[in-house]
Structures are given as C-alpha cells and as structure tokens.
C-alpha cells in the first residue's frame, strides 16, 4: 500500500532524531538541498525547457513532424507516454534517462528494454 509523503517524512524524521545531532543535521541539510533541486526541476515545465533552449513551438513541431498545436498539447499534458517525452527531448537535442531508485542503489533503464517481452530462462 502506498504511503503519503507526510508519513514518509515523519518516518525519516524519527530515524534522523535517533542519530547523534551532528549526523542527523548533516543528513537533513543534504536532503533539504536535494528536495529543493527536485522541486525546482519539477516546477520547470516542458514549455520552460523549450524556451530555455531558445526554440519555438513551430521549430519543435518541424523537428517532431507534428503540428504546432500538437506540441502545445504535449506541453500541457499532465500524463505523457515515455516515448512521447523521449521524442520531445530528442527534438531539442537531448535524450531521456530513466533511473530506478532502490534502497540498494540506482538502476538505469532504457525504453527499448522496457518494451521487450520477458524471456523465460
């Protein structure tokens, strides 16, 4: 069952409170910095990203082979296919990186690998 962000934060705070003050404060500072960076990135929309790359919707639509209206729709959608997002970023000269994050580490994923049928082995 999914936990709310507040519940997760409370659990983290309890664990940090159990650490010596210096260590807990250092971890809190690192986490605060990371959260701020993630919030800034999340607040940046696809349109902001396109504008930062000095591209118009019309220029991007030509690269994608779609209409300007379709680029506008992509920029305002709240739920995109990964392939749509990957194409949008590639049209701007970038690429999409997917990373699964676990307690034990990070695993890079590729769109191609996600689409492949699992093999029995």
C-alpha positions in Angstrom: 0.0 0.0 0.0 1.3 3.5 -0.9 2.3 5.8 1.9 1.7 9.5 1.9 4.6 11.9 1.6 3.9 13.2 5.1 4.0 9.7 6.6 7.3 9.0 4.9 8.7 12.4 6.1 7.6 11.6 9.6 9.3 8.2 9.5 12.5 9.8 8.2 12.4 12.5 10.9 12.0 9.8 13.6 15.1 7.9 12.2 17.1 11.1 12.0 16.2 12.1 15.5 17.6 8.8 16.7 21.1 9.7 15.3 23.6 11.9 17.0 22.7 15.6 16.4 25.6 16.4 14.0 25.0 13.4 11.8 21.2 13.9 11.7 21.7 17.6 10.9 24.1 16.8 8.1 21.7 14.3 6.6 18.8 16.8 6.9 20.8 19.5 5.1 21.7 17.2 2.3 18.1 16.0 1.9 16.8 19.6 2.0 19.2 20.6 -0.8 18.2 17.6 -2.9 14.5 18.2 -2.3 14.9 21.9 -3.4 16.7 20.8 -6.5 14.0 18.3 -7.3 11.2 20.8 -6.7 12.9 23.3 -9.0 13.2 20.7 -11.7 9.6 19.6 -11.2 8.4 23.2 -11.4 10.0 23.6 -14.8 7.6 22.7 -17.5 8.3 21.3 -20.9 7.5 24.7 -22.3 10.0 26.3 -20.0 12.6 23.8 -21.1 11.8 24.5 -24.8 12.1 28.3 -24.2 15.4 27.8 -22.3 16.7 26.0 -25.4 15.6 29.1 -27.5 13.1 27.1 -29.6 9.6 28.0 -30.6 6.8 25.5 -30.7 6.8 25.8 -34.5 10.5 24.9 -34.7 10.0 21.9 -32.4 6.9 20.8 -34.4 9.0 20.7 -37.6 11.6 18.6 -35.8 8.9 16.2 -34.5 7.0 16.1 -37.7 3.8 17.2 -36.0 1.7 20.4 -35.9 2.4 23.3 -33.6 -1.0 22.5 -31.9 0.3 19.0 -31.1 3.4 20.5 -29.5 1.2 22.7 -27.4 -0.9 19.7 -26.3 2.3 17.8 -25.3 3.5 20.8 -23.2 0.2 21.0 -21.4 -0.5 17.3 -20.8 -0.1 16.0 -17.2 0.4 12.4 -18.3 2.7 11.5 -21.2 3.9 8.3 -22.8 7.6 7.9 -22.2 8.1 7.6 -25.9 6.4 11.0 -26.5 8.6 12.6 -23.8 11.7 10.9 -25.3 10.8 12.2 -28.8 10.2 15.7 -27.5 13.6 15.8 -25.7 15.4 14.3 -28.7 13.9 17.0 -31.0 15.6 19.6 -28.7 18.9 17.7 -28.9 18.6 15.9 -25.6 17.6 12.4 -24.5 15.6 10.8 -21.8 17.3 8.9 -19.0 15.2 6.6 -16.8 16.6 5.6 -13.4 15.0 3.2 -10.9 16.0 4.1 -7.4 16.1 1.5 -4.7 17.5 1.3 -1.2 20.4 -0.7 -2.6 21.2 1.7 -5.4 20.2 3.0 -8.8 19.4 1.1 -12.0 19.5 2.7 -15.4 16.6 1.7 -17.6 16.1 2.1 -21.3 12.8 2.4 -23.2 13.8 -0.4 -25.5 14.4 -2.8 -22.6 11.1 -1.8 -21.1 9.2 -2.7 -24.3 10.9 -6.1 -24.8 9.0 -9.3 -23.9 10.5 -11.1 -20.9 12.3 -14.2 -21.8 11.8 -17.4 -19.7 15.0 -18.8 -18.7 
